[in-house]
């Protein structure tokens, strides 16, 4: 499957904004954990980005609000990709 570079860039920007603002703090914690497990910083951000994308998909698909508990659970399950 071809990647949409603009979409990927936007998702990584969300991840970086979460890290920079430390909101939610679990994003930064997950970044640090994944790096300590041997992933590069870019790989870790892409994994976190998969969680962002999955959460956005759930919001759009079901017309729901952001579910922080679901989001944090998915972060904690990385490197298993949500789906």
C-alpha positions in Angstrom: 0.0 0.0 0.0 1.3 3.5 -0.9 1.7 5.9 2.0 0.1 9.3 1.8 3.1 11.5 2.6 0.9 14.5 3.6 -1.2 12.4 6.0 1.9 10.7 7.5 3.5 14.1 8.0 0.3 15.5 9.7 0.1 12.4 12.0 3.8 12.8 13.0 3.2 16.5 13.6 0.4 15.5 16.1 2.9 13.1 17.8 5.6 15.7 18.0 3.1 18.3 19.4 2.0 15.8 22.1 5.7 15.2 23.0 6.6 18.9 23.0 3.6 19.8 25.2 3.8 16.6 27.2 0.1 16.2 26.7 -0.8 13.5 27.2 2.4 12.6 29.2 1.9 8.9 28.2 3.0 9.8 24.6 6.4 10.9 25.9 6.6 8.0 28.2 5.9 5.6 25.3 8.5 7.3 23.1 11.1 6.8 25.8 10.1 3.2 26.4 10.2 2.3 22.7 13.6 3.9 22.3 14.9 2.0 25.3 13.5 -1.2 23.7 15.7 -0.5 20.7 13.5 1.4 18.3 14.9 4.6 16.7 13.3 7.9 17.6 11.7 8.0 14.1 10.4 4.4 14.4 9.0 5.1 17.8 7.2 8.2 16.5 5.8 6.2 13.6 4.5 3.5 16.0 2.9 6.2 18.2 1.5 7.7 15.0 -0.3 4.4 14.3 -2.1 4.9 17.6 -3.0 8.5 16.7 -4.3 7.3 13.3 -6.3 4.4 14.9 -7.9 6.8 17.4 -8.8 9.3 14.7 -10.3 6.5 12.7 -12.5 5.4 15.6 -13.6 9.0 16.2 -14.6 9.5 12.6 -16.1 6.0 12.1 -18.3 6.1 15.2 -18.8 9.8 15.7 -17.2 9.5 19.2 -15.2 11.9 21.3 -11.5 11.3 22.0 -11.1 8.4 24.4 -8.0 9.0 26.4 -8.2 5.6 28.1 -8.4 3.8 24.8 -5.5 5.9 23.5 -3.3 5.2 26.5 -4.1 1.5 26.4 -3.1 1.4 22.7 0.1 3.3 23.6 0.9 0.8 26.3 0.4 -2.1 23.9 3.0 -0.8 21.4 4.9 -2.1 19.5 1.7 -4.1 18.8 -0.1 -2.0 16.2 -3.7 -1.2 17.0 -6.2 -2.6 14.6 
